[in-house]
Amino acid sequence: MDLRCPDCAREYTDRWRCACGAPLRFAERPLPAADTPGDAGLDPRKGLWAFAPFLPVERRVTLGEGYTPLVDAPGFDAAVKLDYLFPTGSFKDRGAATTLSRAVAVGADRVVEDSSGNAGAAIATYAARARIPAEIYVPADVKASKLRAIRRAGADVVRVDGDRGDVTDACVEAVEAGEGWYASHAWNPAFVAGTATMAYEIAHQRDWSVPDAVVLPLGHGTMFLGAYRGFRALRDAGWTDRIPRLLGAQAAGYAPVVAELHGEAAAAGDNSVADGIRIREPVQKRRILAAVEATGGDVVAVSEPALEAALDRLHRAGFYTEPTCAVAPAALEMYRDRGVVDDGDDVVVALSGSGLKE
């Protein structure tokens, strides 16, 4: 459970970031003792906690989350991971379960989080399950449906004028003033430990074969980094033989990783519909770039018209997702047009949030 800084090697029992300013990681990376998955006795009825041997936290808070379906989407020539089928309607429940489990383990008496909506609803809900008071910082223009979900879980809401960065700044100020334990989906290493379970599930559902590529929405990078760390852990455990290419999808106009990889022109545009990933300065950008390089991956910026077209196709195919989800299938088409993904490639697309939240 101890934390270590990958930049300066300082170690802590519990802290939200290193004194040098870098995000922390768990000092130890657990791997299963079983040499093969068949020896591990995995039970999908335990949800994401079936993969406890890979997790650095013990199950203390749960709502039965995880083990979402992986189904074919013939119109997209891909399989889709239905990570919008969670208790609060988004994949953020993966990280909320592990983060609140750690909060209980370290004795947190109040948690705080900043969010555009989904992470806030997840943290608020799992905090309620853990009987820990929560305070969620959100943009002043947060969607009413997500605001209701946070409030109905009993959390206090702080609405902040300005952009998403202003919301984070206000929350960090409160944390540094001692107003609570920072259950941040961007900073807390327990959160990414939870999102890594998506990779374990995909591999298990495919009889331990790894797809050629996985396409994911990319804002702060919790799903993207979770996929990387999960597939890497599977390979290091000897349960799979490789890591898939990780292909990210950012919102045009909010695409700092694209700008870093391909220049500002490739990141330009305006996509205000994908509110869940409108992040200009992701905390883990350096690590996201490292994951892209390590997997031979890429990141593209998706325009609003392309998102809207993909969203309509998703809904007509029976996948009732929120708009932000549609950046991933829209990006898949871009990757195919550019020759990054070939017609015969085996692809999984992650769908991250429910349309019932709209």
N, C-alpha and C positions, 0 to 999 in steps of 0.2 A: 504493500500500500504506500510505501515511501515514494517520493517524487524526486526526479533528477533533472537538472537543466542540461540539454544536449549541447549548449553553447559553451558554458563555463564550468560544468560538472558539479555545481553546488547541489546539495541534497537537502530535502525538507521532509518533515513529517506531514505537513499540510500547509499549502500556500497557493494562491490563485495564479501567481506568475513569479518568475525568478527576480531577484534583486537587480539583475542585469537587464531586465525587461523582456526576456525571451519566454515563450510558452514552455511549460514543463511537461515532462513525460513520466510515466511510472518507471521507477528505478529498475524493476525486473519485468521481463516480458514472459508471462507464463505460456508454456506449450504443453500439450497433453503427454502423459506417460505412454499412452498406447501407440505402438508403431504404425498401426493401420486404423482407419475409421471403423472397420469391422470389429476391432477389439475394444472399441471405446464404449459400446453399449448406448449409443445416442438415442434419446427418446424425444421425438418432436412434440410430444404432449407437454413438455416443459417449456415450449416456446423458445425464445432466444437463449434462455438459461440452459438448454440442452448442451450448449457449448461452454459451460462453466470452466472446463480445463484451459480454455484460451483466455479467460477473463481475469483481470487483476482485482476485481471486487467480488464480494460474495452477495448472493441474492438476499436483500433485506426488504426491498419494496418492489412489488409486482402487481400488474393488473392482467396477467396472462398474455402479455405482448409477445409478438414475434411469430416466426414461421409463417410468413405471408405467402400467398400462392405465387408460383412461377408458371405462367401460361403462355401459349402461343398467341401471337397477334398477326394472323396471316396478311392482313392489309399492310403491315409494316415490315414483313419479312424478318421478324425478330421475335424473341420471347420477351415478355414484360414481367417485371417483378412488382407485384401490387403492394407497394409499401405505403399506400394510403389506407390500407385496411388495418388500422390500429385503434386502440381505445379513444384517442383524441383526433384521429383522422389524419395523422401524418407520421412519417418515418422518425420524427424527432422523439417519439416515445421510446425508441431504442436507447437513445442517449439519456433520456430523462430517467428511465428505470435504473441504469447503472450509476448515473450522477446522484440521484436521491439515495440509492443504496450506499454510496460512499458518504453522503451527507449524514446519514444515520450512523455509519460506522465511526465517523470522526466527532460525533456529538454536536453537529450544527443545530442551533436553536432557532434560526431564521435563515431563509435563502432568498437571494435576489438574482434577477436575470433581466437582460434586455433583449428585445425581440421585435420583429415585425408582425408577430402573431403566432405562428405555429409552435416555435420553441417555448414561447411564453405560456401557451395553453398546456403544453406537455409538462413543463416544470411545475406549473400551478396545480395540475391534476395529480401528478405523482407526489408533490409536496402534501397535498390533501390526504392522499393515501398513507403517507408517512406521518401524518399529524404534525407537520412542521409548518409554521406560518411562512407565507411567501409574499414577496413584493416584486411586481413585474413592471419594468420600464418599457413603454411602447411609444411609437410615433403618434403625434396628435391626430393624424388622419388614419389610424389603424382601422381595418375593416370591422364593422360593427359585430359581425358574427364571431370573429376571433376575440374581440373585447368581451363579449358575453361569456364565451367559454372560460376565459381567465377569471372573470368576476364570479361566475357561478361555482367555480372551484374554491372560492373563499379567499382568493389572493387580493392583496391591495394593488391598485393600478396607479402608476404615475405616468401621465401623458406628457410628452416632451415636444415642444415646437422645434422645427428644423428637420434636417435630414437624418438618415439612419445613424450616421456617425455621432451626431449630437445626442442621440438616445444613449448610445454606448458611453459617451463621455459623462453624462449625468449619472448613469448607473455606476460607473467606476468610481466617481466621486463619492457616492454613497457607500460603496464597499470600503474605500480607503478611510472613510469616516467611522468605520466600525459598525455599519448598520445591518450587516448580514454576511452570510457565507455565499461567495459568488458561484452560483450554479450555472456558469456560462457555457453555452454550447460552442462558443468560439475558443475559449481559453481552457476550460476544464478537461484534463486528459481522460477523465472517466466517461465523458460524453462520447468521444471518438472510440473508446473501448466498446461502447454500446453499438455505435453505428457499424463497427467492423463485423457484427454478427450477420449483417446482410450477406457478406461474402461467404461466410460459413454455410448459410442456408442455401445460397445459390449452388454451391459445390455439392452439398448433400442432395439437393433436389435433382441434380444432374448426374447422380451416381459417381460423384467425385471427378467428373470431367470439367475442365475450365473453358469458358467461351473464348472466342478469339478477341472479343472486345466487349466492354461494358460502357454504356453511354449514360451519363448522370448530370443532373442539374448542379451548378457550381456557384455558390455565393461565398459564404465563409469557408466552405470546403469540408464540412463535417461528414457528409456522405462520401465525397470523393476520397478524402484521407482515410475514412473508415474502410472503404473498399480496398484501398491499397494495403493498409495494415492487415486487413483480414486475409486477403489472398496471399500476401507475403508470409503470414503466419502459417497458413495451410501448406505452402511450399516448404517452409523451414521445418515443419513437423513431419514432412515426408508423405503427407496425405494427398498432395497433388504435385504435378511436376513443373508447373510454370505459373506465371502471373499474366492475366489478360491485359491487353492494351486498355488504358483508361482514357476515355474521351469525354471531355467536359463541355457543358453548355452554359454560357453566361448570357446575361441580358445585354443587348446592344446599349451602349451608353453607360453601362455599369460593368465593364469587362476588363478589370486591371490585369488579369492573368493573360488574356488575349493580347493586350497592349504590350506586355512584357515579351511575349513569344513572337508576335507578328507585327507590332507597331500600332501606333494610335489610330491610324486610318481603319485598320481591321476591327478595332473595338468601338468605333464611332457609331452613332445612331441614337435612337430613342425607343426604349421598350419599358414603358411605365406599367404595363400589365403584369409583368413578372415580379410582383412586389416582394416575393419571398427571397429573391437573390439579388436585390439591388444593393450590393455591397461594393463600395469604392476602394476600401482598404482592408482586405481580409487579413486577419491576424496571422494566419498560417501561410501567407503567400509563398514564402521561400520553400516551405515544405511541399506545398502543392506543386510548384514548379519541379521540385526534385522527384515527386511521384510521376509527373508527366514524363520526365526524362527517363526514369528508371523503367517505365513500362512501354516506352516507344509510343506514348499517347499524344494527345493534342487537345486544344481548347478552341472553341469558336464562339463568336457572338451572334445571338439570334435576334432578328428584328421582330418588331411587334406584329407586322402582317404574317410573317412566317409562323410565329407562335399561334396566332388566331386560327390559321389554316390547320395547323397540327392539332389544336384543341378541338376543332370541329370534327376532325377525323377520329380522334380518340373517343369522343362522345358517341359518334355514330357506330363505333366498333364495340361499344358497351363498357368503356372505361371512363367512369364519371369522375374525372380529376379536376382539381383547381387549375387556373391558368398557368401558374409557374411550372407545373409538371410538364407542360407541352413543349418547353424548350428542349427537352431530351429527344423526343421523336423528331422535332424540327431539325435539331442538330444532326441526327442520324442521316436525314436526307442530304444535308450539306456535306457530310463526310462521304457519302456515296457519290455525290456529284463531283467531288474533288479527288476521287480515287483513293481516299484514305481507307474506306471500307469497300471491299469487293462484294459483288452480288452473292458469292458463295460463302461469305464469312458468317460464322456463328456468333450472333450478337444478342446481348441482353440489354434491355432498356429499363432503367429504374423510374417508376412513377411514385412521386413522393407525397402528394397531399390530396385530400378528398374534395370533390366538387360540392359536397354538402356543406362546406365551410363558407361558400360564397353567399 
